[in-house]
Amino acid sequence: MKKLTKEDSDKIAKLLSTTIEKFIFSKISKKEIRDIDITIVLDYEKGLDVDISIELIPYESSKIEPEIVKEAINLAYKELDQHIQHLDAPP
């Protein structure tokens, strides 16, 4: 895997964040969510290590299934794998 630049890391973080937001808001109305906090940590010490966490804070009247967060994270990791394969592909 090629060494990632700061720009590559920023693009990856943006891609993952956008993927997560689109997925969550396709499943839950924005009106049901008081706040959403997406944290993406990229560590490139021994290869690429990515940690994603999502905190959804619904309004009291809203019921959000916890599985949605897990599904969003899984989708983001799949998107990351595809993006990395694209970066590693020969020009």
C-alpha positions, 0 to 999 in steps of 0.5 A: 500500500502506498504511503498516504498523504495528508490530502489522502487522509482528509479525503478518506475521512470525508468519504467515510463521514459522508457515507455514514451520514447518507446511510443514517439519514436514509434510515432515520429522519433528521427530525428524529436526531438531536445530534450526531457525532462521527469520530474517525481516527486514521493511524498510519504507523503500522499500515492503515488503521481506521477507528470509527465511532458514531454517537446518535442522540435522538429526541426523547420521542424518537426510537432509533435501533442501535443496529443502524449505527453498526450497519453504518460503520460496516458500510463505511469500512466497505467503502474504505476497502474499495477506496484503498483498492482504487488508490493501490491500482496502477495508473 
